Amino acid sequence: MLPTFRVRDLRRPRSPGSGRPLMAGPQKSIYDGTVRISAPEYDTTLSDHPEATLQYVDEDDGDIITVGSSSYLAMLSFNT
């Protein structure tokens, strides 16, 4: 398993066709979440759903960085 990490500003998933959130609870559409995923799960997710690729803003220069593999995600996790 990769180390647990936090994702800010997630959008609540919607059920297909209805436009309603899939999860019950408060109707907050953007929220923070904690993610725990294995390297093979991340790589498979990227392969099957490229739009799910994680991105972050580099705090030094403001560039948007794309996390294109589990090995890069692991490197980020251990450097923080």
N, C-alpha and C positions, 0 to 999 in steps of 0.2 A: 504494500500500500504506500501511496505517496503521502506525505504529511498533510494533515487537514489544513485547508486554507479558507479564507473568507472571500466572498464575492459580494460586492456592493451593487445596488441598483438592478437587481434581478426583476424581470417582468413575470408576473404570475401567469402560468400557462392557461390557455383557454380551451374549452372543449370545442372540437371541430363543428362548425356550422351554427353553434348557439351563441358564441360570443361571451358566454358566461365562464368565470374561472372554474377550473377543474377542482380546486381545493376548497373545502368549506372554511368558514372563519371570517374574520374581518375582511372587508372588501378593499383592502389596501392593494393597489395594483403594482407598486414597486416596493421591494423590500431587500434586506440584506440576508445572506444565507451562509451557512457553513457547509463546505463540500469535502467529502472524503471519497476518493476514487482510486482505483488501482491504475498502474501504467497501461496494462492491456485494455482496460475499460476506456480510458481516455483516447488511446489510439484507435480503437474500434469506433468510438463515438465520432471522432474526426473523419474517419473513413466513410461512415454511414450518413453522417449529418454535418457536412463541412460548415454550415452556418452556426454550429455550436462551438466553434473554436473560440477559446478565451482570448481576450485582448486586455491590455492595461496601458495606462498613460505613464511614460517614463517621467519621473519627477524631476530629473535634471534638465531635460530639454523639451518636454511636452510631446515627444513623438508617441504615436500609438504603436505598441509592440504586439505582434500576434504570436501566441504560444502554439506553435505548429506541431509539437510532439510531446510525448510524455517525458522524454529525456530532458527537454528544455524546461518543462514544468518542474521536474525534480531538481534541476539546477537552480531554478528560481526559489524553490522552497527551502533549499539548504543554504542559500545566500542571504536570507533575511534574518 
